[in-house]
């Protein structure tokens, strides 16, 4: 297998810390860094795979929202039930300790 050299720049303190960790772990610094980077890539790829379906749903929702009319709904247009549902949703997001909106602010 052909090897490729990658040069990195880092603070002296970081380099020494990496050397010490590599010595304790056993491999040389290059092998230690390759192992650490490979492990990080595997974790990132696993997370991306885990959330791929969610990311697709979010992208579809954002695309749908971008095509929606941009007019703002008047708060007065909400029914009392809809207003309570909105308040309950906001309480879930922001907590129940948030200041209540007055009717004049709506």
Backbone atoms as SQL, in Angstrom:
CREATE TABLE atoms (id INTEGER PRIMARY KEY, chain TEXT, resi INTEGER, resn TEXT, atom TEXT, x REAL, y REAL, z REAL);
INSERT INTO atoms VALUES
  (1, 'A', 1, 'UNK', 'N', 0.834, -1.168, 0.000),
  (2, 'A', 1, 'UNK', 'CA', 0.000, 0.000, 0.000),
  (3, 'A', 1, 'UNK', 'C', 0.888, 1.244, 0.000),
  (4, 'A', 2, 'UNK', 'N', 0.595, 2.178, -0.876),
  (5, 'A', 2, 'UNK', 'CA', 1.350, 3.416, -0.958),
  (6, 'A', 2, 'UNK', 'C', 0.910, 4.348, 0.152),
  (7, 'A', 3, 'UNK', 'N', 1.873, 4.960, 0.812),
  (8, 'A', 3, 'UNK', 'CA', 1.562, 5.891, 1.895),
  (9, 'A', 3, 'UNK', 'C', 1.732, 7.318, 1.398),
  (10, 'A', 4, 'UNK', 'N', 0.917, 8.203, 1.954),
  (11, 'A', 4, 'UNK', 'CA', 0.965, 9.623, 1.630),
  (12, 'A', 4, 'UNK', 'C', 1.274, 10.388, 2.900),
  (13, 'A', 5, 'UNK', 'N', 2.127, 11.364, 2.785),
  (14, 'A', 5, 'UNK', 'CA', 2.492, 12.183, 3.936),
  (15, 'A', 5, 'UNK', 'C', 1.566, 13.393, 3.992),
  (16, 'A', 6, 'UNK', 'N', 1.065, 13.681, 5.186),
  (17, 'A', 6, 'UNK', 'CA', 0.250, 14.866, 5.430),
  (18, 'A', 6, 'UNK', 'C', 0.970, 15.676, 6.494),
  (19, 'A', 7, 'UNK', 'N', 1.149, 16.930, 6.225),
  (20, 'A', 7, 'UNK', 'CA', 1.812, 17.816, 7.171),
  (21, 'A', 7, 'UNK', 'C', 0.758, 18.637, 7.910),
  (22, 'A', 8, 'UNK', 'N', 0.888, 18.701, 9.224),
  (23, 'A', 8, 'UNK', 'CA', -0.033, 19.513, 10.012),
  (24, 'A', 8, 'UNK', 'C', 0.784, 20.487, 10.859),
  (25, 'A', 9, 'UNK', 'N', 0.154, 21.575, 11.220),
  (26, 'A', 9, 'UNK', 'CA', 0.782, 22.559, 12.098),
  (27, 'A', 9, 'UNK', 'C', -0.021, 22.646, 13.377),
  (28, 'A', 10, 'UNK', 'N', 0.674, 22.663, 14.509),
  (29, 'A', 10, 'UNK', 'CA', -0.008, 22.779, 15.776),
  (30, 'A', 10, 'UNK', 'C', 0.927, 23.402, 16.793),
  (31, 'A', 11, 'UNK', 'N', 0.342, 23.850, 17.874),
  (32, 'A', 11, 'UNK', 'CA', 1.129, 24.451, 18.947),
  (33, 'A', 11, 'UNK', 'C', 2.056, 23.401, 19.549),
  (34, 'A', 12, 'UNK', 'N', 3.201, 23.843, 20.049),
  (35, 'A', 12, 'UNK', 'CA', 4.178, 22.947, 20.657),
  (36, 'A', 12, 'UNK', 'C', 3.561, 22.146, 21.796),
  (37, 'A', 13, 'UNK', 'N', 2.740, 22.798, 22.615),
  (38, 'A', 13, 'UNK', 'CA', 2.103, 22.109, 23.741),
  (39, 'A', 13, 'UNK', 'C', 1.184, 20.989, 23.255),
  (40, 'A', 14, 'UNK', 'N', 0.455, 21.237, 22.155),
  (41, 'A', 14, 'UNK', 'CA', -0.411, 20.204, 21.594),
  (42, 'A', 14, 'UNK', 'C', 0.424, 19.028, 21.099),
  (43, 'A', 15, 'UNK', 'N', 1.519, 19.336, 20.417),
  (44, 'A', 15, 'UNK', 'CA', 2.383, 18.284, 19.884),
  (45, 'A', 15, 'UNK', 'C', 2.941, 17.415, 21.009),
  (46, 'A', 16, 'UNK', 'N', 3.372, 18.040, 22.086),
  (47, 'A', 16, 'UNK', 'CA', 3.910, 17.282, 23.211),
  (48, 'A', 16, 'UNK', 'C', 2.837, 16.421, 23.860),
  (49, 'A', 17, 'UNK', 'N', 1.660, 16.961, 23.986),
  (50, 'A', 17, 'UNK', 'CA', 0.559, 16.202, 24.579),
  (51, 'A', 17, 'UNK', 'C', 0.231, 14.979, 23.720),
  (52, 'A', 18, 'UNK', 'N', 0.195, 15.165, 22.408),
  (53, 'A', 18, 'UNK', 'CA', -0.064, 14.045, 21.496),
  (54, 'A', 18, 'UNK', 'C', 1.041, 13.011, 21.615),
  (55, 'A', 19, 'UNK', 'N', 2.279, 13.454, 21.659),
  (56, 'A', 19, 'UNK', 'CA', 3.408, 12.503, 21.792),
  (57, 'A', 19, 'UNK', 'C', 3.277, 11.675, 23.070),
  (58, 'A', 20, 'UNK', 'N', 2.955, 12.358, 24.191),
  (59, 'A', 20, 'UNK', 'CA', 2.815, 11.639, 25.467),
  (60, 'A', 20, 'UNK', 'C', 1.694, 10.610, 25.396),
  (61, 'A', 21, 'UNK', 'N', 0.556, 10.987, 24.823),
  (62, 'A', 21, 'UNK', 'CA', -0.562, 10.050, 24.703),
  (63, 'A', 21, 'UNK', 'C', -0.189, 8.871, 23.807),
  (64, 'A', 22, 'UNK', 'N', 0.497, 9.162, 22.715),
  (65, 'A', 22, 'UNK', 'CA', 0.910, 8.085, 21.800),
  (66, 'A', 22, 'UNK', 'C', 1.862, 7.124, 22.503),
  (67, 'A', 23, 'UNK', 'N', 2.782, 7.667, 23.276),
  (68, 'A', 23, 'UNK', 'CA', 3.729, 6.806, 24.006),
  (69, 'A', 23, 'UNK', 'C', 2.999, 5.895, 24.980),
  (70, 'A', 24, 'UNK', 'N', 2.024, 6.436, 25.689),
  (71, 'A', 24, 'UNK', 'CA', 1.266, 5.615, 26.644),
  (72, 'A', 24, 'UNK', 'C', 0.440, 4.556, 25.921),
  (73, 'A', 25, 'UNK', 'N', -0.083, 4.894, 24.737),
  (74, 'A', 25, 'UNK', 'CA', -0.932, 3.954, 23.990),
  (75, 'A', 25, 'UNK', 'C', -0.110, 2.896, 23.266),
  (76, 'A', 26, 'UNK', 'N', 1.130, 3.205, 22.945),
  (77, 'A', 26, 'UNK', 'CA', 1.982, 2.213, 22.304),
  (78, 'A', 26, 'UNK', 'C', 2.472, 2.543, 20.911),
  (79, 'A', 27, 'UNK', 'N', 1.609, 2.991, 20.002),
  (80, 'A', 27, 'UNK', 'CA', 2.084, 3.203, 18.630),
  (81, 'A', 27, 'UNK', 'C', 2.894, 4.500, 18.505),
  (82, 'A', 28, 'UNK', 'N', 3.505, 4.671, 17.346),
  (83, 'A', 28, 'UNK', 'CA', 4.190, 5.934, 17.110),
  (84, 'A', 28, 'UNK', 'C', 3.151, 7.026, 16.875),
  (85, 'A', 29, 'UNK', 'N', 3.599, 8.271, 16.830),
  (86, 'A', 29, 'UNK', 'CA', 2.679, 9.400, 16.715),
  (87, 'A', 29, 'UNK', 'C', 1.832, 9.299, 15.450),
  (88, 'A', 30, 'UNK', 'N', 2.424, 8.918, 14.337),
  (89, 'A', 30, 'UNK', 'CA', 1.659, 8.809, 13.089),
  (90, 'A', 30, 'UNK', 'C', 0.526, 7.801, 13.215),
  (91, 'A', 31, 'UNK', 'N', 0.833, 6.617, 13.713),
  (92, 'A', 31, 'UNK', 'CA', -0.191, 5.585, 13.866),
  (93, 'A', 31, 'UNK', 'C', -1.258, 6.035, 14.864),
  (94, 'A', 32, 'UNK', 'N', -0.832, 6.704, 15.931),
  (95, 'A', 32, 'UNK', 'CA', -1.772, 7.198, 16.929),
  (96, 'A', 32, 'UNK', 'C', -2.746, 8.192, 16.309),
  (97, 'A', 33, 'UNK', 'N', -2.232, 9.147, 15.526),
  (98, 'A', 33, 'UNK', 'CA', -3.085, 10.150, 14.890),
  (99, 'A', 33, 'UNK', 'C', -3.999, 9.525, 13.840),
  (100, 'A', 34, 'UNK', 'N', -3.486, 8.575, 13.085),
  (101, 'A', 34, 'UNK', 'CA', -4.317, 7.898, 12.086),
  (102, 'A', 34, 'UNK', 'C', -5.457, 7.156, 12.786),
  (103, 'A', 35, 'UNK', 'N', -5.131, 6.469, 13.877),
  (104, 'A', 35, 'UNK', 'CA', -6.171, 5.749, 14.627),
  (105, 'A', 35, 'UNK', 'C', -7.219, 6.724, 15.162),
  (106, 'A', 36, 'UNK', 'N', -6.782, 7.829, 15.757),
  (107, 'A', 36, 'UNK', 'CA', -7.716, 8.809, 16.317),
  (108, 'A', 36, 'UNK', 'C', -8.605, 9.405, 15.226),
  (109, 'A', 37, 'UNK', 'N', -8.019, 9.752, 14.097),
  (110, 'A', 37, 'UNK', 'CA', -8.793, 10.334, 13.004),
  (111, 'A', 37, 'UNK', 'C', -9.763, 9.309, 12.427),
  (112, 'A', 38, 'UNK', 'N', -9.327, 8.076, 12.265),
  (113, 'A', 38, 'UNK', 'CA', -10.182, 7.021, 11.725),
  (114, 'A', 38, 'UNK', 'C', -11.359, 6.750, 12.655),
  (115, 'A', 39, 'UNK', 'N', -11.100, 6.733, 13.957),
  (116, 'A', 39, 'UNK', 'CA', -12.169, 6.532, 14.933),
  (117, 'A', 39, 'UNK', 'C', -13.173, 7.691, 14.877),
  (118, 'A', 40, 'UNK', 'N', -12.670, 8.915, 14.774),
  (119, 'A', 40, 'UNK', 'CA', -13.550, 10.081, 14.696),
  (120, 'A', 40, 'UNK', 'C', -14.399, 10.043, 13.421),
  (121, 'A', 41, 'UNK', 'N', -13.793, 9.656, 12.312),
  (122, 'A', 41, 'UNK', 'CA', -14.546, 9.557, 11.054),
  (123, 'A', 41, 'UNK', 'C', -15.637, 8.500, 11.152),
  (124, 'A', 42, 'UNK', 'N', -15.325, 7.367, 11.768),
  (125, 'A', 42, 'UNK', 'CA', -16.328, 6.302, 11.918),
  (126, 'A', 42, 'UNK', 'C', -17.486, 6.775, 12.783),
  (127, 'A', 43, 'UNK', 'N', -17.191, 7.505, 13.867),
  (128, 'A', 43, 'UNK', 'CA', -18.253, 8.040, 14.720),
  (129, 'A', 43, 'UNK', 'C', -19.118, 9.027, 13.945),
  (130, 'A', 44, 'UNK', 'N', -18.493, 9.936, 13.198),
  (131, 'A', 44, 'UNK', 'CA', -19.232, 10.930, 12.422),
  (132, 'A', 44, 'UNK', 'C', -20.116, 10.260, 11.372),
  (133, 'A', 45, 'UNK', 'N', -19.567, 9.270, 10.684),
  (134, 'A', 45, 'UNK', 'CA', -20.338, 8.569, 9.659),
  (135, 'A', 45, 'UNK', 'C', -21.520, 7.819, 10.278),
  (136, 'A', 46, 'UNK', 'N', -21.325, 7.242, 11.462),
  (137, 'A', 46, 'UNK', 'CA', -22.414, 6.527, 12.131),
  (138, 'A', 46, 'UNK', 'C', -23.516, 7.507, 12.538),
  (139, 'A', 47, 'UNK', 'N', -23.135, 8.666, 13.029),
  (140, 'A', 47, 'UNK', 'CA', -24.114, 9.686, 13.414),
  (141, 'A', 47, 'UNK', 'C', -24.867, 10.175, 12.187),
  (142, 'A', 48, 'UNK', 'N', -24.140, 10.449, 11.107),
  (143, 'A', 48, 'UNK', 'CA', -24.787, 10.897, 9.872),
  (144, 'A', 48, 'UNK', 'C', -25.779, 9.855, 9.362),
  (145, 'A', 49, 'UNK', 'N', -25.391, 8.594, 9.413),
  (146, 'A', 49, 'UNK', 'CA', -26.285, 7.521, 8.961),
  (147, 'A', 49, 'UNK', 'C', -27.515, 7.428, 9.863),
  (148, 'A', 50, 'UNK', 'N', -27.309, 7.586, 11.178),
  (149, 'A', 50, 'UNK', 'CA', -28.410, 7.507, 12.143),
  (150, 'A', 50, 'UNK', 'C', -29.450, 8.594, 11.880),
  (151, 'A', 51, 'UNK', 'N', -28.987, 9.790, 11.485),
  (152, 'A', 51, 'UNK', 'CA', -29.892, 10.921, 11.317),
  (153, 'A', 51, 'UNK', 'C', -30.218, 11.235, 9.855),
  (154, 'A', 52, 'UNK', 'N', -29.829, 10.372, 8.930),
  (155, 'A', 52, 'UNK', 'CA', -30.065, 10.635, 7.509),
  (156, 'A', 52, 'UNK', 'C', -31.544, 10.809, 7.201),
  (157, 'A', 53, 'UNK', 'N', -32.390, 9.953, 7.762),
  (158, 'A', 53, 'UNK', 'CA', -33.826, 10.061, 7.505),
  (159, 'A', 53, 'UNK', 'C', -34.395, 11.357, 8.066),
  (160, 'A', 54, 'UNK', 'N', -33.939, 11.741, 9.247),
  (161, 'A', 54, 'UNK', 'CA', -34.401, 12.992, 9.860),
  (162, 'A', 54, 'UNK', 'C', -33.938, 14.174, 9.022),
  (163, 'A', 55, 'UNK', 'N', -32.680, 14.144, 8.586),
  (164, 'A', 55, 'UNK', 'CA', -32.166, 15.227, 7.753),
  (165, 'A', 55, 'UNK', 'C', -32.961, 15.363, 6.459),
  (166, 'A', 56, 'UNK', 'N', -33.365, 14.230, 5.881),
  (167, 'A', 56, 'UNK', 'CA', -34.175, 14.246, 4.663),
  (168, 'A', 56, 'UNK', 'C', -35.536, 14.876, 4.932),
  (169, 'A', 57, 'UNK', 'N', -36.153, 14.518, 6.058),
  (170, 'A', 57, 'UNK', 'CA', -37.441, 15.107, 6.427),
  (171, 'A', 57, 'UNK', 'C', -37.327, 16.614, 6.655),
  (172, 'A', 58, 'UNK', 'N', -36.265, 17.032, 7.317),
  (173, 'A', 58, 'UNK', 'CA', -36.056, 18.465, 7.568),
  (174, 'A', 58, 'UNK', 'C', -35.871, 19.206, 6.251),
  (175, 'A', 59, 'UNK', 'N', -35.069, 18.650, 5.350),
  (176, 'A', 59, 'UNK', 'CA', -34.840, 19.299, 4.055),
  (177, 'A', 59, 'UNK', 'C', -36.139, 19.413, 3.268),
  (178, 'A', 60, 'UNK', 'N', -36.967, 18.367, 3.307),
  (179, 'A', 60, 'UNK', 'CA', -38.248, 18.411, 2.596),
  (180, 'A', 60, 'UNK', 'C', -39.173, 19.455, 3.213),
  (181, 'A', 61, 'UNK', 'N', -39.196, 19.534, 4.552),
  (182, 'A', 61, 'UNK', 'CA', -40.041, 20.526, 5.227),
  (183, 'A', 61, 'UNK', 'C', -39.566, 21.939, 4.922),
  (184, 'A', 62, 'UNK', 'N', -38.250, 22.139, 4.893),
  (185, 'A', 62, 'UNK', 'CA', -37.713, 23.467, 4.570),
  (186, 'A', 62, 'UNK', 'C', -38.045, 23.855, 3.134),
  (187, 'A', 63, 'UNK', 'N', -37.957, 22.894, 2.213),
  (188, 'A', 63, 'UNK', 'CA', -38.292, 23.169, 0.819),
  (189, 'A', 63, 'UNK', 'C', -39.772, 23.502, 0.685),
  (190, 'A', 64, 'UNK', 'N', -40.607, 22.774, 1.396),
  (191, 'A', 64, 'UNK', 'CA', -42.046, 23.044, 1.356),
  (192, 'A', 64, 'UNK', 'C', -42.350, 24.420, 1.947),
  (193, 'A', 65, 'UNK', 'N', -41.684, 24.754, 3.041),
  (194, 'A', 65, 'UNK', 'CA', -41.910, 26.057, 3.677),
  (195, 'A', 65, 'UNK', 'C', -41.433, 27.191, 2.784),
  (196, 'A', 66, 'UNK', 'N', -40.370, 26.966, 2.036),
  (197, 'A', 66, 'UNK', 'CA', -39.856, 28.008, 1.141),
  (198, 'A', 66, 'UNK', 'C', -40.858, 28.328, 0.039),
  (199, 'A', 67, 'UNK', 'N', -41.672, 27.360, -0.323),
  (200, 'A', 67, 'UNK', 'CA', -42.663, 27.574, -1.377),
  (201, 'A', 67, 'UNK', 'C', -44.006, 28.058, -0.853),
  (202, 'A', 68, 'UNK', 'N', -44.124, 28.157, 0.457),
  (203, 'A', 68, 'UNK', 'CA', -45.398, 28.587, 1.050),
  (204, 'A', 68, 'UNK', 'C', -45.568, 30.091, 0.902),
  (205, 'A', 69, 'UNK', 'N', -46.808, 30.558, 0.866),
  (206, 'A', 69, 'UNK', 'CA', -47.043, 32.004, 0.794),
  (207, 'A', 69, 'UNK', 'C', -46.399, 32.709, 1.982),
  (208, 'A', 70, 'UNK', 'N', -45.889, 33.898, 1.752),
  (209, 'A', 70, 'UNK', 'CA', -45.153, 34.612, 2.782),
  (210, 'A', 70, 'UNK', 'C', -46.003, 35.586, 3.589),
  (211, 'A', 71, 'UNK', 'N', -47.301, 35.554, 3.435),
  (212, 'A', 71, 'UNK', 'CA', -48.144, 36.456, 4.211),
  (213, 'A', 71, 'UNK', 'C', -48.220, 35.960, 5.646),
  (214, 'A', 72, 'UNK', 'N', -48.232, 36.905, 6.563),
  (215, 'A', 72, 'UNK', 'CA', -48.310, 36.539, 7.979),
  (216, 'A', 72, 'UNK', 'C', -49.764, 36.400, 8.384),
  (217, 'A', 73, 'UNK', 'N', -50.033, 35.362, 9.149),
  (218, 'A', 73, 'UNK', 'CA', -51.397, 35.158, 9.635),
  (219, 'A', 73, 'UNK', 'C', -51.641, 36.114, 10.789),
  (220, 'A', 74, 'UNK', 'N', -52.771, 36.711, 10.803),
  (221, 'A', 74, 'UNK', 'CA', -53.144, 37.589, 11.904),
  (222, 'A', 74, 'UNK', 'C', -53.465, 36.732, 13.109),
  (223, 'A', 75, 'UNK', 'N', -52.965, 37.125, 14.262),
  (224, 'A', 75, 'UNK', 'CA', -53.208, 36.353, 15.472),
  (225, 'A', 75, 'UNK', 'C', -54.693, 36.293, 15.758),
  (226, 'A', 76, 'UNK', 'N', -55.408, 37.358, 15.454),
  (227, 'A', 76, 'UNK', 'CA', -56.842, 37.379, 15.679),
  (228, 'A', 76, 'UNK', 'C', -57.570, 36.341, 14.850),
  (229, 'A', 77, 'UNK', 'N', -56.918, 35.846, 13.786),
  (230, 'A', 77, 'UNK', 'CA', -57.549, 34.860, 12.918),
  (231, 'A', 77, 'UNK', 'C', -57.564, 33.471, 13.545),
  (232, 'A', 78, 'UNK', 'N', -56.824, 33.287, 14.641),
  (233, 'A', 78, 'UNK', 'CA', -56.796, 31.989, 15.304),
  (234, 'A', 78, 'UNK', 'C', -58.058, 31.813, 16.140),
  (235, 'A', 79, 'UNK', 'N', -58.522, 30.594, 16.159),
  (236, 'A', 79, 'UNK', 'CA', -59.618, 30.280, 17.073),
  (237, 'A', 79, 'UNK', 'C', -59.038, 30.190, 18.479),
  (238, 'A', 80, 'UNK', 'N', -59.872, 30.205, 19.455),
  (239, 'A', 80, 'UNK', 'CA', -59.404, 30.086, 20.844),
  (240, 'A', 80, 'UNK', 'C', -58.673, 28.762, 21.043),
  (241, 'A', 81, 'UNK', 'N', -59.179, 27.685, 20.452),
  (242, 'A', 81, 'UNK', 'CA', -58.529, 26.371, 20.550),
  (243, 'A', 81, 'UNK', 'C', -57.149, 26.402, 19.895),
  (244, 'A', 82, 'UNK', 'N', -57.044, 27.016, 18.715),
  (245, 'A', 82, 'UNK', 'CA', -55.754, 27.112, 18.031),
  (246, 'A', 82, 'UNK', 'C', -54.775, 27.942, 18.861),
  (247, 'A', 83, 'UNK', 'N', -55.246, 29.039, 19.459),
  (248, 'A', 83, 'UNK', 'CA', -54.375, 29.868, 20.277),
  (249, 'A', 83, 'UNK', 'C', -53.843, 29.069, 21.470),
  (250, 'A', 84, 'UNK', 'N', -54.708, 28.267, 22.134),
  (251, 'A', 84, 'UNK', 'CA', -54.269, 27.433, 23.256),
  (252, 'A', 84, 'UNK', 'C', -53.241, 26.404, 22.801),
  (253, 'A', 85, 'UNK', 'N', -53.441, 25.821, 21.614),
  (254, 'A', 85, 'UNK', 'CA', -52.490, 24.838, 21.085),
  (255, 'A', 85, 'UNK', 'C', -51.143, 25.474, 20.798),
  (256, 'A', 86, 'UNK', 'N', -51.160, 26.687, 20.248),
  (257, 'A', 86, 'UNK', 'CA', -49.903, 27.405, 19.989),
  (258, 'A', 86, 'UNK', 'C', -49.204, 27.705, 21.302),
  (259, 'A', 87, 'UNK', 'N', -49.941, 28.192, 22.290),
  (260, 'A', 87, 'UNK', 'CA', -49.357, 28.484, 23.602),
  (261, 'A', 87, 'UNK', 'C', -48.761, 27.232, 24.230),
  (262, 'A', 88, 'UNK', 'N', -49.454, 26.106, 24.121),
  (263, 'A', 88, 'UNK', 'CA', -48.958, 24.844, 24.680),
  (264, 'A', 88, 'UNK', 'C', -47.674, 24.417, 23.971),
  (265, 'A', 89, 'UNK', 'N', -47.633, 24.591, 22.661),
  (266, 'A', 89, 'UNK', 'CA', -46.417, 24.240, 21.910),
  (267, 'A', 89, 'UNK', 'C', -45.259, 25.139, 22.313),
  (268, 'A', 90, 'UNK', 'N', -45.522, 26.427, 22.466),
  (269, 'A', 90, 'UNK', 'CA', -44.473, 27.355, 22.893),
  (270, 'A', 90, 'UNK', 'C', -43.995, 27.027, 24.300),
  (271, 'A', 91, 'UNK', 'N', -44.914, 26.622, 25.177),
  (272, 'A', 91, 'UNK', 'CA', -44.527, 26.213, 26.525),
  (273, 'A', 91, 'UNK', 'C', -43.593, 25.009, 26.485),
  (274, 'A', 92, 'UNK', 'N', -43.858, 24.070, 25.571),
  (275, 'A', 92, 'UNK', 'CA', -42.980, 22.903, 25.437),
  (276, 'A', 92, 'UNK', 'C', -41.585, 23.317, 24.999),
  (277, 'A', 93, 'UNK', 'N', -41.523, 24.276, 24.097),
  (278, 'A', 93, 'UNK', 'CA', -40.227, 24.704, 23.564),
  (279, 'A', 93, 'UNK', 'C', -39.487, 25.601, 24.551),
  (280, 'A', 94, 'UNK', 'N', -40.183, 26.606, 25.082),
  (281, 'A', 94, 'UNK', 'CA', -39.522, 27.627, 25.897),
  (282, 'A', 94, 'UNK', 'C', -39.724, 27.447, 27.392),
  (283, 'A', 95, 'UNK', 'N', -40.610, 26.561, 27.794),
  (284, 'A', 95, 'UNK', 'CA', -40.892, 26.367, 29.203),
  (285, 'A', 95, 'UNK', 'C', -42.089, 27.189, 29.623),
  (286, 'A', 96, 'UNK', 'N', -42.662, 26.807, 30.725),
  (287, 'A', 96, 'UNK', 'CA', -43.884, 27.475, 31.166),
  (288, 'A', 96, 'UNK', 'C', -43.591, 28.769, 31.899),
  (289, 'A', 97, 'UNK', 'N', -42.350, 29.074, 32.199),
  (290, 'A', 97, 'UNK', 'CA', -42.011, 30.291, 32.934),
  (291, 'A', 97, 'UNK', 'C', -41.848, 31.515, 32.058),
  (292, 'A', 98, 'UNK', 'N', -42.069, 31.376, 30.763),
  (293, 'A', 98, 'UNK', 'CA', -41.887, 32.530, 29.869),
  (294, 'A', 98, 'UNK', 'C', -43.021, 33.518, 30.082),
  (295, 'A', 99, 'UNK', 'N', -42.767, 34.807, 29.839),
  (296, 'A', 99, 'UNK', 'CA', -43.815, 35.797, 30.007),
  (297, 'A', 99, 'UNK', 'C', -44.967, 35.544, 29.025),
  (298, 'A', 100, 'UNK', 'N', -46.187, 35.694, 29.492),
  (299, 'A', 100, 'UNK', 'CA', -47.352, 35.521, 28.630),
  (300, 'A', 100, 'UNK', 'C', -47.480, 36.739, 27.736),
  (301, 'A', 101, 'UNK', 'N', -47.918, 36.485, 26.503),
  (302, 'A', 101, 'UNK', 'CA', -48.157, 37.603, 25.577),
  (303, 'A', 101, 'UNK', 'C', -49.483, 38.240, 25.924),
  (304, 'A', 102, 'UNK', 'N', -49.495, 39.542, 25.920),
  (305, 'A', 102, 'UNK', 'CA', -50.776, 40.220, 26.142),
  (306, 'A', 102, 'UNK', 'C', -51.507, 40.287, 24.809),
  (307, 'A', 103, 'UNK', 'N', -52.797, 40.476, 24.862),
  (308, 'A', 103, 'UNK', 'CA', -53.585, 40.560, 23.628),
  (309, 'A', 103, 'UNK', 'C', -53.151, 41.719, 22.770),
  (310, 'A', 104, 'UNK', 'N', -52.643, 42.797, 23.398),
  (311, 'A', 104, 'UNK', 'CA', -52.219, 43.953, 22.595),
  (312, 'A', 104, 'UNK', 'C', -50.925, 43.677, 21.851),
  (313, 'A', 105, 'UNK', 'N', -50.092, 42.736, 22.343),
  (314, 'A', 105, 'UNK', 'CA', -48.831, 42.395, 21.679),
  (315, 'A', 105, 'UNK', 'C', -49.070, 41.409, 20.555),
  (316, 'A', 106, 'UNK', 'N', -50.201, 40.778, 20.554),
  (317, 'A', 106, 'UNK', 'CA', -50.490, 39.743, 19.549),
  (318, 'A', 106, 'UNK', 'C', -50.816, 40.343, 18.217);
